Amino acid sequence: MALCDECAYFEYDEDDEEYVCSADMDEDDYFRMLSGGTKDCPFFRNGDEYAVVRHQM
């Protein structure tokens, strides 16, 4: 997951003092992602709020 830094679900957890993925996924999704069953993260959402605006220009 090279795009984790840009993902809107990638948030800092102050309790664990590390970044974590906060996407709502079940055990099957998590296993499929770790085992390489998907090419890209199915939960990736661009955290860039201005991406839509730039696309419309």
Rosetta blueprint (number, residue, H / E / L):
1 M L
2 A L
3 L L
4 C H
5 D H
6 E H
7 C E
8 A L
9 Y L
10 F E
11 E E
12 Y E
13 D E
14 E L
15 D L
16 D L
17 E L
18 E E
19 Y E
20 V E
21 C E
22 S L
23 A L
24 D L
25 M L
26 D L
27 E H
28 D H
29 D H
30 Y H
31 F H
32 R H
33 M H
34 L H
35 S L
36 G L
37 G L
38 T L
39 K L
40 D L
41 C L
42 P L
43 F L
44 F L
45 R L
46 N E
47 G L
48 D L
49 E L
50 Y L
51 A H
52 V H
53 V H
54 R H
55 H H
56 Q H
57 M L
